[in-house]
Amino acid sequence: MPGPPSAYVEGHATARPVDPDAADTYIAHTTIGDPELDPVMEELADLPPADMGRFIAAGIDRQAGILREAPGALRDFFEGIDGAPGWVDHESFKPGVRAFHANATSILDAFVAGTLIEGFATTISKSFFMTGRVMERGVRRLRQNNRHQVEIFYPEGLRRENDGWKLSVRIRFVHAQVRRLLASSGEWDEDVWGTPISAANLGYAIACFSARTLVHSTALGARYSREQREGYHAVWRYVGHLMGIPESVLYTTEEEARHMFRIGLLCEPDPADESVIMANALINSAPLVADITDPAERRALARDIIFPISRALVGKDLADSLHFPASTKLKCYRTLFLYRLDTRLRRSFPRLFKDGKTTMETVFNASLYDPGGHSYNLPDHVESELSSPW
C-alpha cells in the first residue's frame, strides 16, 4: 500500500504492532472520502445552489416529477440508495430504540462530554475548524446532533420514508459538499492530512457514536441489557451506511466498534490546535443548548460540572492534551458520582423530581426543529459565515 499521509506516519507505526491489518485498513481509508457520492458532487459543482438543494430534496423526499429534471448522476445515486442492504433488520433496532428512550438524557450528555470530545481529537477537527461550523454556530450544531439522534431512535425512524433516514442521508450530502469545498480551497494539504472528512474519520466517528457513547453513558448511570446494546449498535451501523461509510471500515459488532476506536485513536496524530479549540468550544456551547443564557451561570456550569465530568470520561491524558481546565481527580470523580446519583434517584423516585417535563420533552427542547421543515440546502462556501444559509 502507498505510504500514509505524513500526519499519520507515527500513529500508523504505533498501531501496526497491535493489529497490522486493521491499522493498514484505517490508513488506506484516510485518502478515501465517499466513493459513490463524491464523483456525483463533482458533476453537480456548477449547478446553482438553489437547484442543487431542490434536486436533493426531491431525491430524499421522493418527488419524482422534480427529480426527473435533475442530472442523471444524481438520479442514479438516489436509485442506488433507495433500498436497504440485505444485512439490515429493522426488528433488530427495536431494543436499541427502547434503550435510547430509557436513557436519553444520559446518552445525550455522554455524547457532548465524552463521545464528541474523542471525535474532535482526530484530524476531522480541522474540517470543522476551517468551515467555522461549530465555532460560529455551536449551539445550532449541537441541537442538530440531538435532533438526528432523536429521529434515528424514533420507532421505525430509519425506514426509507421517515426522518431518521432522511437526516442521515442529508448529513452524507453535507459531508460530500464540504469535502469538495475544502479540497478545492487551497487550504487543505492532502499529502499531510489525507482526504477531508475521510472514510477513516467517519468510520472512527461512527464507532465512537455507538460503542463509546454506551461506555460513557453507562458511566453516567445508564443501564443496558445485552439485547439493547446490540440493537443500539445495529442502529448506528445502518446510520453509518446511510452516511456513506464504506463497509470496509464500518463495524459489524460492538467488539469491532471498540476495536475500531482503539486502532483509530492510535493511528490518529496527537490533537492539534484545531482539536483544542473545537473541544473547548463544544463544551462551552453546551449550557446554551439547555437554555442557560446567563453568562456567569453558563461559565459555572461548564467549569464546575461539564469539564470535570468530561475529564472523568475521556481520561486525564486526552483532557490535558485538549487543554481542559485543571481539576483534581477527586473533583472529577466526585462530580461524576453526583451525576450518577442524580440519575439513579430520578429513575427510582420519579415523583420526587417532577419539573413538568418528561425526559423526552427535555430532549426535544434541546433539539433543532426548524419551523419550515428540513432544509436540504448545502454550503456554497468553505467558510460557514460566507455561505448561503443551509
MILO-619451 format. One record per residue (C-alpha): residue number from 1; residue in three letters; x, y, z. Coordinates in nm, 2 decimals, padded with zeros to 4 digits. Example, Ala and Ser with C-alpha at 12.3 -4.5 7.8 and 13.67 -1.06 7.14 Angstrom:
+-----+-----+--------+--------+--------+
|   n | res |   east |  north |     up |
+-----+-----+--------+--------+--------+
|   1 | ALA |  01.23 | -00.45 |  00.78 |
|   2 | SER |  01.37 | -00.11 |  00.71 |
+-----+-----+--------+--------+--------+
***
This chain:
+-----+-----+--------+--------+--------+
|   n | res |   east |  north |     up |
+-----+-----+--------+--------+--------+
|   1 | MET |  00.00 |  00.00 |  00.00 |
|   2 | PRO |  00.12 |  00.36 | -00.06 |
|   3 | GLY |  00.26 |  00.54 |  00.24 |
|   4 | PRO |  00.02 |  00.72 |  00.48 |
|   5 | PRO | -00.03 |  01.10 |  00.48 |
|   6 | SER |  00.26 |  01.24 |  00.68 |
|   7 | ALA |  00.05 |  01.33 |  00.98 |
|   8 | TYR | -00.04 |  00.96 |  01.02 |
|   9 | VAL |  00.31 |  00.81 |  00.98 |
|  10 | GLU |  00.39 |  00.79 |  01.35 |
|  11 | GLY |  00.05 |  00.67 |  01.46 |
|  12 | HIS |  00.04 |  00.41 |  01.19 |
|  13 | ALA |  00.37 |  00.27 |  01.32 |
|  14 | THR |  00.23 |  00.26 |  01.67 |
|  15 | ALA | -00.09 |  00.09 |  01.57 |
|  16 | ARG |  00.06 | -00.19 |  01.34 |
|  17 | PRO |  00.20 | -00.40 |  01.63 |
|  18 | VAL | -00.14 | -00.41 |  01.79 |
|  19 | ASP | -00.33 | -00.51 |  01.47 |
|  20 | PRO | -00.14 | -00.47 |  01.14 |
|  21 | ASP | -00.44 | -00.54 |  00.92 |
|  22 | ALA | -00.68 | -00.30 |  01.10 |
|  23 | ALA | -00.41 | -00.03 |  01.11 |
|  24 | ASP | -00.34 | -00.07 |  00.74 |
|  25 | THR | -00.71 | -00.06 |  00.66 |
|  26 | TYR | -00.76 |  00.26 |  00.86 |
|  27 | ILE | -00.47 |  00.43 |  00.70 |
|  28 | ALA | -00.59 |  00.33 |  00.35 |
|  29 | HIS | -00.92 |  00.50 |  00.42 |
|  30 | THR | -00.76 |  00.83 |  00.52 |
|  31 | THR | -00.73 |  00.90 |  00.15 |
|  32 | ILE | -01.08 |  00.79 |  00.06 |
|  33 | GLY | -01.40 |  01.00 |  00.10 |
|  34 | ASP | -01.73 |  00.88 | -00.02 |
|  35 | PRO | -01.66 |  00.67 | -00.34 |
|  36 | GLU | -02.02 |  00.68 | -00.45 |
|  37 | LEU | -02.13 |  01.04 | -00.38 |
|  38 | ASP | -01.81 |  01.24 | -00.43 |
|  39 | PRO | -01.80 |  01.19 | -00.81 |
|  40 | VAL | -02.16 |  01.29 | -00.82 |
|  41 | MET | -02.09 |  01.61 | -00.63 |
|  42 | GLU | -01.81 |  01.70 | -00.87 |
|  43 | GLU | -02.05 |  01.66 | -01.16 |
|  44 | LEU | -02.30 |  01.89 | -00.98 |
|  45 | ALA | -02.05 |  02.15 | -00.89 |
|  46 | ASP | -02.17 |  02.41 | -01.14 |
|  47 | LEU | -02.54 |  02.38 | -01.05 |
|  48 | PRO | -02.69 |  02.69 | -00.89 |
|  49 | PRO | -02.72 |  02.63 | -00.51 |
|  50 | ALA | -03.10 |  02.67 | -00.52 |
|  51 | ASP | -03.13 |  02.40 | -00.79 |
|  52 | MET | -02.89 |  02.16 | -00.61 |
|  53 | GLY | -03.09 |  02.20 | -00.29 |
|  54 | ARG | -03.42 |  02.15 | -00.48 |
|  55 | PHE | -03.30 |  01.83 | -00.65 |
|  56 | ILE | -03.15 |  01.68 | -00.33 |
|  57 | ALA | -03.48 |  01.75 | -00.15 |
|  58 | ALA | -03.67 |  01.58 | -00.44 |
|  59 | GLY | -03.45 |  01.27 | -00.42 |
|  60 | ILE | -03.48 |  01.24 | -00.04 |
|  61 | ASP | -03.85 |  01.31 | -00.03 |
|  62 | ARG | -03.93 |  01.11 | -00.35 |
|  63 | GLN | -04.06 |  01.39 | -00.55 |
|  64 | ALA | -04.04 |  01.21 | -00.88 |
|  65 | GLY | -04.15 |  01.50 | -01.10 |
|  66 | ILE | -03.88 |  01.74 | -00.98 |
|  67 | LEU | -03.61 |  01.47 | -00.97 |
|  68 | ARG | -03.67 |  01.40 | -01.34 |
|  69 | GLU | -03.52 |  01.75 | -01.41 |
|  70 | ALA | -03.20 |  01.66 | -01.21 |
|  71 | PRO | -02.88 |  01.55 | -01.37 |
|  72 | GLY | -02.86 |  01.18 | -01.44 |
|  73 | ALA | -02.58 |  01.11 | -01.20 |
|  74 | LEU | -02.79 |  01.24 | -00.91 |
|  75 | ARG | -03.10 |  01.04 | -01.02 |
|  76 | ASP | -02.88 |  00.72 | -01.04 |
|  77 | PHE | -02.74 |  00.79 | -00.70 |
|  78 | PHE | -03.08 |  00.80 | -00.54 |
|  79 | GLU | -03.20 |  00.49 | -00.72 |
|  80 | GLY | -02.89 |  00.32 | -00.58 |
|  81 | ILE | -02.96 |  00.40 | -00.22 |
|  82 | ASP | -03.34 |  00.36 | -00.23 |
|  83 | GLY | -03.33 |  00.01 | -00.08 |
|  84 | ALA | -03.16 | -00.12 |  00.24 |
|  85 | PRO | -02.87 | -00.37 |  00.22 |
|  86 | GLY | -02.96 | -00.73 |  00.29 |
|  87 | TRP | -02.80 | -00.72 |  00.64 |
|  88 | VAL | -03.04 | -00.45 |  00.76 |
|  89 | ASP | -03.30 | -00.59 |  01.00 |
|  90 | HIS | -03.54 | -00.32 |  01.13 |
|  91 | GLU | -03.67 | -00.56 |  01.40 |
|  92 | SER | -03.31 | -00.57 |  01.55 |
|  93 | PHE | -03.33 | -00.19 |  01.60 |
|  94 | LYS | -03.62 | -00.21 |  01.85 |
|  95 | PRO | -03.42 | -00.29 |  02.16 |
|  96 | GLY | -03.18 | -00.01 |  02.08 |
|  97 | VAL | -03.47 |  00.23 |  02.04 |
|  98 | ARG | -03.60 |  00.13 |  02.38 |
|  99 | ALA | -03.26 |  00.18 |  02.53 |
| 100 | PHE | -03.23 |  00.53 |  02.39 |
| 101 | HIS | -03.57 |  00.63 |  02.52 |
| 102 | ALA | -03.49 |  00.48 |  02.87 |
| 103 | ASN | -03.15 |  00.66 |  02.89 |
| 104 | ALA | -03.19 |  00.96 |  02.66 |
| 105 | THR | -03.06 |  01.23 |  02.89 |
| 106 | SER | -02.75 |  01.03 |  02.99 |
| 107 | ILE | -02.69 |  00.94 |  02.62 |
| 108 | LEU | -02.70 |  01.30 |  02.50 |
| 109 | ASP | -02.49 |  01.42 |  02.79 |
| 110 | ALA | -02.24 |  01.15 |  02.73 |
| 111 | PHE | -02.23 |  01.25 |  02.36 |
| 112 | VAL | -02.13 |  01.60 |  02.44 |
| 113 | ALA | -01.89 |  01.54 |  02.74 |
| 114 | GLY | -01.73 |  01.22 |  02.60 |
| 115 | THR | -01.81 |  01.10 |  02.25 |
| 116 | LEU | -01.78 |  01.43 |  02.06 |
| 117 | ILE | -01.46 |  01.52 |  02.26 |
| 118 | GLU | -01.30 |  01.19 |  02.14 |
| 119 | GLY | -01.42 |  01.26 |  01.79 |
| 120 | PHE | -01.27 |  01.61 |  01.78 |
| 121 | ALA | -00.94 |  01.47 |  01.90 |
| 122 | THR | -00.88 |  01.35 |  01.54 |
| 123 | THR | -00.80 |  01.53 |  01.21 |
| 124 | ILE | -01.17 |  01.57 |  01.15 |
| 125 | SER | -01.15 |  01.87 |  01.38 |
| 126 | LYS | -00.95 |  02.05 |  01.10 |
| 127 | SER | -01.25 |  02.02 |  00.87 |
| 128 | PHE | -01.49 |  02.17 |  01.12 |
| 129 | PHE | -01.25 |  02.44 |  01.22 |
| 130 | MET | -01.19 |  02.55 |  00.87 |
| 131 | THR | -01.56 |  02.58 |  00.79 |
| 132 | GLY | -01.63 |  02.75 |  01.12 |
| 133 | ARG | -01.95 |  02.55 |  01.16 |
| 134 | VAL | -01.91 |  02.48 |  01.53 |
| 135 | MET | -01.72 |  02.79 |  01.62 |
| 136 | GLU | -01.98 |  03.02 |  01.47 |
| 137 | ARG | -02.29 |  02.81 |  01.52 |
| 138 | GLY | -02.20 |  02.57 |  01.80 |
| 139 | VAL | -02.54 |  02.57 |  01.96 |
| 140 | ARG | -02.72 |  02.51 |  01.64 |
| 141 | ARG | -02.48 |  02.22 |  01.56 |
| 142 | LEU | -02.54 |  02.05 |  01.90 |
| 143 | ARG | -02.91 |  02.09 |  01.85 |
| 144 | GLN | -02.88 |  01.93 |  01.51 |
| 145 | ASN | -02.69 |  01.64 |  01.66 |
| 146 | ASN | -02.96 |  01.59 |  01.92 |
| 147 | ARG | -03.24 |  01.61 |  01.65 |
| 148 | HIS | -03.06 |  01.35 |  01.44 |
| 149 | GLN | -03.04 |  01.11 |  01.74 |
| 150 | VAL | -03.40 |  01.16 |  01.83 |
| 151 | GLU | -03.50 |  01.07 |  01.48 |
| 152 | ILE | -03.29 |  00.77 |  01.42 |
| 153 | PHE | -03.40 |  00.63 |  01.75 |
| 154 | TYR | -03.77 |  00.71 |  01.69 |
| 155 | PRO | -03.96 |  00.39 |  01.64 |
| 156 | GLU | -03.93 |  00.30 |  01.27 |
| 157 | GLY | -03.73 |  00.62 |  01.22 |
| 158 | LEU | -03.48 |  00.45 |  00.98 |
| 159 | ARG | -03.75 |  00.34 |  00.74 |
| 160 | ARG | -03.70 |  00.50 |  00.39 |
| 161 | GLU | -03.99 |  00.74 |  00.43 |
| 162 | ASN | -03.90 |  00.86 |  00.78 |
| 163 | ASP | -03.69 |  01.14 |  00.92 |
| 164 | GLY | -03.40 |  00.93 |  01.07 |
| 165 | TRP | -03.33 |  00.80 |  00.72 |
| 166 | LYS | -03.37 |  01.14 |  00.56 |
| 167 | LEU | -03.14 |  01.33 |  00.80 |
| 168 | SER | -02.87 |  01.06 |  00.78 |
| 169 | VAL | -02.86 |  01.10 |  00.40 |
| 170 | ARG | -02.87 |  01.48 |  00.43 |
| 171 | ILE | -02.55 |  01.45 |  00.65 |
| 172 | ARG | -02.39 |  01.24 |  00.38 |
| 173 | PHE | -02.46 |  01.52 |  00.12 |
| 174 | VAL | -02.32 |  01.79 |  00.36 |
| 175 | HIS | -02.00 |  01.59 |  00.42 |
| 176 | ALA | -01.95 |  01.54 |  00.05 |
| 177 | GLN | -02.00 |  01.91 | -00.03 |
| 178 | VAL | -01.77 |  02.02 |  00.25 |
| 179 | ARG | -01.51 |  01.77 |  00.13 |
| 180 | ARG | -01.53 |  01.91 | -00.22 |
| 181 | LEU | -01.51 |  02.27 | -00.10 |
| 182 | LEU | -01.22 |  02.21 |  00.13 |
| 183 | ALA | -01.02 |  02.01 | -00.13 |
| 184 | SER | -01.06 |  02.30 | -00.38 |
| 185 | SER | -01.00 |  02.58 | -00.12 |
| 186 | GLY | -00.62 |  02.57 | -00.14 |
| 187 | GLU | -00.61 |  02.55 |  00.24 |
| 188 | TRP | -00.62 |  02.17 |  00.27 |
| 189 | ASP | -00.30 |  01.97 |  00.23 |
| 190 | GLU | -00.39 |  01.61 |  00.13 |
| 191 | ASP | -00.03 |  01.50 |  00.15 |
| 192 | VAL | -00.03 |  01.58 |  00.52 |
| 193 | TRP | -00.39 |  01.52 |  00.64 |
| 194 | GLY | -00.53 |  01.29 |  00.37 |
| 195 | THR | -00.88 |  01.34 |  00.24 |
| 196 | PRO | -01.11 |  01.59 |  00.42 |
| 197 | ILE | -01.37 |  01.41 |  00.63 |
| 198 | SER | -01.22 |  01.09 |  00.52 |
| 199 | ALA | -01.38 |  00.74 |  00.54 |
| 200 | ALA | -01.13 |  00.67 |  00.82 |
| 201 | ASN | -01.25 |  00.97 |  01.01 |
| 202 | LEU | -01.61 |  00.87 |  00.97 |
| 203 | GLY | -01.55 |  00.50 |  01.05 |
| 204 | TYR | -01.39 |  00.61 |  01.37 |
| 205 | ALA | -01.67 |  00.86 |  01.44 |
| 206 | ILE | -01.95 |  00.60 |  01.40 |
| 207 | ALA | -01.76 |  00.36 |  01.63 |
| 208 | CYS | -01.75 |  00.64 |  01.88 |
| 209 | PHE | -02.11 |  00.73 |  01.84 |
| 210 | SER | -02.21 |  00.37 |  01.91 |
| 211 | ALA | -01.96 |  00.20 |  02.14 |
| 212 | ARG | -01.81 |  00.50 |  02.32 |
| 213 | THR | -02.15 |  00.66 |  02.38 |
| 214 | LEU | -02.26 |  00.34 |  02.56 |
| 215 | VAL | -01.94 |  00.33 |  02.77 |
| 216 | HIS | -01.97 |  00.70 |  02.86 |
| 217 | SER | -02.35 |  00.69 |  02.93 |
| 218 | THR | -02.31 |  00.38 |  03.14 |
| 219 | ALA | -02.05 |  00.58 |  03.35 |
| 220 | LEU | -02.32 |  00.85 |  03.38 |
| 221 | GLY | -02.57 |  00.60 |  03.52 |
| 222 | ALA | -02.75 |  00.45 |  03.21 |
| 223 | ARG | -02.83 |  00.08 |  03.20 |
| 224 | TYR | -02.85 | -00.16 |  02.91 |
| 225 | SER | -02.93 | -00.52 |  02.86 |
| 226 | ARG | -02.72 | -00.73 |  02.61 |
| 227 | GLU | -03.01 | -00.71 |  02.36 |
| 228 | GLN | -03.03 | -00.33 |  02.40 |
| 229 | ARG | -02.66 | -00.29 |  02.34 |
| 230 | GLU | -02.68 | -00.50 |  02.02 |
| 231 | GLY | -02.98 | -00.30 |  01.90 |
| 232 | TYR | -02.81 |  00.03 |  01.97 |
| 233 | HIS | -02.51 | -00.07 |  01.77 |
| 234 | ALA | -02.73 | -00.20 |  01.49 |
| 235 | VAL | -02.90 |  00.14 |  01.46 |
| 236 | TRP | -02.57 |  00.33 |  01.43 |
| 237 | ARG | -02.43 |  00.07 |  01.19 |
| 238 | TYR | -02.71 |  00.14 |  00.95 |
| 239 | VAL | -02.68 |  00.51 |  01.00 |
| 240 | GLY | -02.31 |  00.48 |  00.91 |
| 241 | HIS | -02.41 |  00.30 |  00.59 |
| 242 | LEU | -02.66 |  00.58 |  00.51 |
| 243 | MET | -02.39 |  00.84 |  00.57 |
| 244 | GLY | -02.17 |  00.67 |  00.31 |
| 245 | ILE | -01.91 |  00.49 |  00.52 |
| 246 | PRO | -01.77 |  00.21 |  00.31 |
| 247 | GLU | -01.83 | -00.14 |  00.46 |
| 248 | SER | -01.46 | -00.20 |  00.46 |
| 249 | VAL | -01.43 |  00.05 |  00.75 |
| 250 | LEU | -01.78 |  00.01 |  00.91 |
| 251 | TYR | -01.80 | -00.21 |  01.22 |
| 252 | THR | -02.04 | -00.50 |  01.24 |
| 253 | THR | -02.05 | -00.57 |  01.61 |
| 254 | GLU | -01.99 | -00.39 |  01.94 |
| 255 | GLU | -01.65 | -00.56 |  01.97 |
| 256 | GLU | -01.55 | -00.44 |  01.62 |
| 257 | ALA | -01.66 | -00.09 |  01.71 |
| 258 | ARG | -01.45 | -00.09 |  02.02 |
| 259 | HIS | -01.15 | -00.22 |  01.83 |
| 260 | MET | -01.20 |  00.05 |  01.55 |
| 261 | PHE | -01.19 |  00.32 |  01.82 |
| 262 | ARG | -00.87 |  00.18 |  01.97 |
| 263 | ILE | -00.69 |  00.14 |  01.63 |
| 264 | GLY | -00.82 |  00.48 |  01.51 |
| 265 | LEU | -00.70 |  00.65 |  01.82 |
| 266 | LEU | -00.36 |  00.50 |  01.78 |
| 267 | CYS | -00.34 |  00.59 |  01.41 |
| 268 | GLU | -00.45 |  00.95 |  01.45 |
| 269 | PRO | -00.19 |  01.22 |  01.52 |
| 270 | ASP | -00.19 |  01.39 |  01.86 |
| 271 | PRO | -00.46 |  01.65 |  01.89 |
| 272 | ALA | -00.36 |  01.98 |  01.72 |
| 273 | ASP | -00.47 |  02.33 |  01.79 |
| 274 | GLU | -00.79 |  02.28 |  01.60 |
| 275 | SER | -00.89 |  01.99 |  01.83 |
| 276 | VAL | -00.82 |  02.20 |  02.13 |
| 277 | ILE | -01.03 |  02.49 |  02.00 |
| 278 | MET | -01.32 |  02.27 |  01.88 |
| 279 | ALA | -01.34 |  02.06 |  02.20 |
| 280 | ASN | -01.34 |  02.36 |  02.43 |
| 281 | ALA | -01.59 |  02.55 |  02.21 |
| 282 | LEU | -01.82 |  02.24 |  02.22 |
| 283 | ILE | -01.83 |  02.22 |  02.60 |
| 284 | ASN | -01.88 |  02.60 |  02.64 |
| 285 | SER | -02.17 |  02.58 |  02.40 |
| 286 | ALA | -02.35 |  02.30 |  02.58 |
| 287 | PRO | -02.51 |  02.52 |  02.85 |
| 288 | LEU | -02.68 |  02.73 |  02.58 |
| 289 | VAL | -02.84 |  02.42 |  02.44 |
| 290 | ALA | -03.00 |  02.38 |  02.78 |
| 291 | ASP | -03.13 |  02.74 |  02.76 |
| 292 | ILE | -02.89 |  02.86 |  03.02 |
| 293 | THR | -02.81 |  03.21 |  02.89 |
| 294 | ASP | -02.68 |  03.40 |  03.20 |
| 295 | PRO | -02.31 |  03.43 |  03.13 |
| 296 | ALA | -02.20 |  03.37 |  03.49 |
| 297 | GLU | -02.42 |  03.06 |  03.53 |
| 298 | ARG | -02.31 |  02.93 |  03.19 |
| 299 | ARG | -01.94 |  02.96 |  03.28 |
| 300 | ALA | -02.00 |  02.80 |  03.62 |
| 301 | LEU | -02.19 |  02.50 |  03.47 |
| 302 | ALA | -01.91 |  02.44 |  03.21 |
| 303 | ARG | -01.63 |  02.49 |  03.47 |
| 304 | ASP | -01.77 |  02.31 |  03.76 |
| 305 | ILE | -01.97 |  02.03 |  03.61 |
| 306 | ILE | -01.92 |  01.96 |  03.23 |
| 307 | PHE | -01.54 |  01.99 |  03.22 |
| 308 | PRO | -01.48 |  01.77 |  03.53 |
| 309 | ILE | -01.72 |  01.51 |  03.40 |
| 310 | SER | -01.56 |  01.52 |  03.06 |
| 311 | ARG | -01.22 |  01.47 |  03.22 |
| 312 | ALA | -01.35 |  01.17 |  03.41 |
| 313 | LEU | -01.49 |  01.02 |  03.09 |
| 314 | VAL | -01.21 |  01.07 |  02.84 |
| 315 | GLY | -00.92 |  01.05 |  03.08 |
| 316 | LYS | -00.65 |  01.28 |  03.21 |
| 317 | ASP | -00.41 |  01.24 |  02.91 |
| 318 | LEU | -00.67 |  01.34 |  02.64 |
| 319 | ALA | -00.82 |  01.61 |  02.86 |
| 320 | ASP | -00.47 |  01.76 |  02.92 |
| 321 | SER | -00.38 |  01.74 |  02.55 |
| 322 | LEU | -00.70 |  01.94 |  02.48 |
| 323 | HIS | -00.61 |  02.20 |  02.74 |
| 324 | PHE | -00.92 |  02.15 |  02.96 |
| 325 | PRO | -00.92 |  02.35 |  03.28 |
| 326 | ALA | -00.71 |  02.18 |  03.55 |
| 327 | SER | -00.91 |  01.98 |  03.80 |
| 328 | THR | -00.82 |  01.72 |  04.06 |
| 329 | LYS | -00.90 |  01.36 |  04.01 |
| 330 | LEU | -01.11 |  01.37 |  04.33 |
| 331 | LYS | -01.32 |  01.66 |  04.20 |
| 332 | CYS | -01.38 |  01.49 |  03.86 |
| 333 | TYR | -01.49 |  01.16 |  04.01 |
| 334 | ARG | -01.70 |  01.33 |  04.28 |
| 335 | THR | -01.88 |  01.53 |  04.01 |
| 336 | LEU | -01.93 |  01.21 |  03.81 |
| 337 | PHE | -02.06 |  01.03 |  04.12 |
| 338 | LEU | -02.31 |  01.31 |  04.20 |
| 339 | TYR | -02.44 |  01.30 |  03.84 |
| 340 | ARG | -02.48 |  00.92 |  03.86 |
| 341 | LEU | -02.66 |  00.95 |  04.19 |
| 342 | ASP | -02.90 |  01.21 |  04.05 |
| 343 | THR | -02.97 |  00.98 |  03.75 |
| 344 | ARG | -03.05 |  00.69 |  03.97 |
| 345 | LEU | -03.27 |  00.89 |  04.21 |
| 346 | ARG | -03.47 |  01.02 |  03.92 |
| 347 | ARG | -03.51 |  00.68 |  03.78 |
| 348 | SER | -03.61 |  00.52 |  04.11 |
| 349 | PHE | -03.82 |  00.80 |  04.25 |
| 350 | PRO | -03.96 |  00.99 |  03.95 |
| 351 | ARG | -04.24 |  01.15 |  04.15 |
| 352 | LEU | -03.99 |  01.34 |  04.37 |
| 353 | PHE | -03.84 |  01.51 |  04.06 |
| 354 | LYS | -04.15 |  01.64 |  03.89 |
| 355 | ASP | -04.05 |  01.95 |  03.69 |
| 356 | GLY | -04.34 |  01.95 |  03.45 |
| 357 | LYS | -04.14 |  01.78 |  03.17 |
| 358 | THR | -04.08 |  01.42 |  03.07 |
| 359 | THR | -03.73 |  01.31 |  02.97 |
| 360 | MET | -03.82 |  01.31 |  02.60 |
| 361 | GLU | -03.98 |  01.65 |  02.63 |
| 362 | THR | -03.65 |  01.78 |  02.77 |
| 363 | VAL | -03.46 |  01.61 |  02.48 |
| 364 | PHE | -03.70 |  01.76 |  02.22 |
| 365 | ASN | -03.65 |  02.10 |  02.37 |
| 366 | ALA | -03.27 |  02.06 |  02.32 |
| 367 | SER | -03.31 |  01.96 |  01.96 |
| 368 | LEU | -03.34 |  02.17 |  01.64 |
| 369 | TYR | -03.68 |  02.18 |  01.48 |
| 370 | ASP | -03.69 |  02.44 |  01.20 |
| 371 | PRO | -04.05 |  02.57 |  01.15 |
| 372 | GLY | -04.02 |  02.53 |  00.78 |
| 373 | GLY | -03.92 |  02.17 |  00.80 |
| 374 | HIS | -03.59 |  02.01 |  00.68 |
| 375 | SER | -03.36 |  02.22 |  00.47 |
| 376 | TYR | -03.16 |  02.03 |  00.21 |
| 377 | ASN | -02.95 |  02.33 |  00.11 |
| 378 | LEU | -02.58 |  02.28 |  00.11 |
| 379 | PRO | -02.30 |  02.52 |  00.19 |
| 380 | ASP | -02.16 |  02.70 | -00.11 |
| 381 | HIS | -01.86 |  02.85 |  00.05 |
| 382 | VAL | -01.59 |  02.67 |  00.26 |
| 383 | GLU | -01.64 |  02.93 |  00.54 |
| 384 | SER | -01.98 |  02.89 |  00.70 |
| 385 | GLU | -02.03 |  03.26 |  00.77 |
| 386 | LEU | -01.97 |  03.34 |  00.39 |
| 387 | SER | -02.20 |  03.06 |  00.27 |
| 388 | SER | -02.57 |  03.09 |  00.18 |
| 389 | PRO | -02.79 |  02.97 |  00.46 |
| 390 | TRP | -02.81 |  02.59 |  00.49 |
+-----+-----+--------+--------+--------+
***
